[in-house]
Amino acid sequence: MPFEPHQDPAARIDHTVLRPDATRTDILRICEEAVQYGFTVVFVPPCYAAEAVKTLAGRPVRVGIPVGFPHGMLTPGAKVGEAVEAVGLGVTVLDMVMNVSLLKSGDAALVRDDIAAVVQATPGAEHKVILETGYLTREEKLLACRLAIEAGADYVKTSTGFGPGGATVEDVRLLAQAAAGRAKVKASGGIRTLAAAQALLTAGADRIGTSAGVAIMNEWRAAYMSS
């Protein structure tokens, strides 16, 4: 759906805290902020998944976790185990990290099968595949996008936020064109301002992953809701 800069971006933001030093207090805070600001997804470390699900029970906010985070180099069985356990706890959104090493080794079939294993094991969840575009050439980005779609992913996602570089307008536009409606695009990594979020949504991102959701929404409210 085309995005207009004046539109409220809250429902498109995955409100995220995945820092290694994040505490239980941080997790509870982002759950409260999601309800307050209208974010429809929170992303938390897997060890806090059950607590986030319990905290948000009865609220219109889904809980997501990363799978194979942050490097994607776990075995397919380990990723499946992580995903299945999370879904059993009530998680409904899974952002799995693609195995960049296998892609760069030329093992396209293994990359596709790795993603497909998680998708097939958790059919009720929403699946995003993090390509970590900062490591990839243009041709590799296009290949990774195709493999993720073939494996059944709902979204392709730019970055973990822990790799070399984050979301760019150019990458979002490239992935949106390559996906051609067969999957959506999530931009993530280094998105801290309203202007950055608006530019990425306008370029074709359907969702924004950020830990700066509150700051972005406060900017939007000041710009578009002031009297």
N, C-alpha and C positions, 0 to 999 in steps of 0.2 A: 504494500500500500504506500503510495507516495507520501512523503512527509513534508509538511510546511513548518517553517521555523517557529511560528507562533503557537503551534500545537503543544499541549502539555506532554512532556516526554516521560512522565513518571511510569506509565504502564510499559514503557519500552526499556526500562532500566532494570538490570539484574543487580541488586544491591549486594555488595560483596565484601567479605573480610576473610582473606586467606593468608595474611601475614604469619610467619612462623611464631611471632611473639604475641599473636592475638590471644586474648583471654576469654573466659566465660562471660565476663562483663561485656566485652566487645560483641559477642554473639547475641546476647540478650538485647543489647542496645540496637543492633541493626534490625532485629525482629520488631522492636518497638517503632523504629524509624520507618520500616516498610509499611506498617499499618498507618502511621501518621501521614506519610507523604504519598501513599498510593502506589508504592512499588509492588509488583505482583510476584516477584521471585527474590529470595535471598539465597546467597551462596555462602556456605560455611564449610570449615574443615570437616572431614568425615567423622572425627571423634565427637563432634557436637551435633551431628545430624539428628539423633533422637531427641535431644533437648530442644532443638529448634522446631522440630515437628510438634512436640508437645506444647511449646510456647505459642505456636501459631494455630493450634487446633481451633477450628471454627472461624478462622479468619480467611479472607480471600487472597492468601499469600502462599505460594508454593515454596518448598525447600529444595535446593539443589546442592550437589557436591561435585568436586572435580574427581575424575577417575584417572589413575596412572599419573598423577600430578607430582612434580611439574615437568618431567622429562619424557614421559610416555614409553619408557623402555622396560616396563614390566612385561612378563609373559602374558599371552592372552588369557590363560587360566587365572592369573592373579587379578587382571582387570575385571574379568567376569565375576570373580568372587567379591571384589570390592563393590561392584555395581549391584549385584544380587543382594548382598547384605544391606546396602543402603536402601534399596527399594523395599526390603522387608521392614525397615524402620519407618517407612512412610515418605521417603524421598521420591520426588516425581520428575526431577530434572537432573540429567547426567551430562557433564561436559568432560569428555574423555580426550586425553592428549594423544595425538597421532604419534606413531613411532617414526620420528624423523630419521633415525639411523637406518632403519630398514628401507625407507624411501630413497635415501641417498645411496644406499647399497644396490639399488636397482631391483629390490624385491617387492614389486608392486602388488603381486597377489597376496603376499604375506601381510602387507599393510591393510589391504582391503579385508582380508579374513580376520585380522585383529579387531578391526572396527565392527565387522559384522557379528562377531562372537558376542560382543557386549549388547548390540542392538537386539539380537535374537534371544538373548537370555533375559532381557528386561523389556518385554513388548509393551508394557503399559506406561513406560517412561518417555519423556522427551529427550532426544539425543543430539548433542552438539559435538562436533569434532574440532579440536583445537589444532590448527595446522602449524603454529609457530612460524609465521611467515618470515620473520627476521632471519631465519636460517636458510630460506628457500630462494631459488632463482624463479624467474617468471614462469618458466616451463614446469618447474616442480610445483609451484602453487596451483597451476592448472591441472596437473596430474593428481595432486593431493585432493583437490576439489572433486574431481571426477571419481576417484576411488571412494571418497566418503559418501558420495551420492549413491554409487553402486552398492555400497554396503548398507544403505538404508537410513543414513543420518537425516535428521530433520533440519540441521543447521551445519554450516561450516563457520568456524570462528578463527579470528586472526591470530590471537596470541594468548599466552598464559599471564603475561605481565611480569614474568620472571626470566624471559629470554632476551635476546639482543634486539631491542626495538619493540614498539607496540603497534597499535592500529594506525593505519594511514588511509587517507581518502583514496589514494591510488589503489591500494590493495582491496579495499572494500568494493570499489567500482569494478575491479577485475573479477573478484569472486562473484559478485552479483551477476555480472554478464555471463560468466562461465556456468553458474548454477542455473540461470535462465528459468527460474521459477520451480526447479525440481527440488531445491532446498533453499532455506533462508540464510541470511548472513548475520553473524554476531560480531560486533567490533569490540575488542577488549585490549587493554594495555596502554596505560598512560593517558587515559581520558579523564581530565580533571576539571574542565570548564564547560559552560553551556555552549560556547562557540564551537568547541571541538566536538561535542556530542551532536549538535545540530548539523555540522558539516558531514559527519559520518552517516547520520540518518538520511540526509539529503542525497548522499552518494549511493545509497542502497542498502545500508544496514537496517535490519529489522529490530535488532536488540543491541543494547549497550551494556557491557559488563564493566563496572567501576566501583571503586571504594569511595568515590567522591559524589555519590548520588545526592546526598543532602545539600552539599555546596552547589551542585548543578541546579537542583530544584529551587534553592533560595535565589539563585541568579535569575531563573526563569520567572519566579513570582515577582521579583523586583522589576523585571523588564516588562512583563505583560499583565500583571494584576494590580499594579500601582494605580491609585486614583489620579 
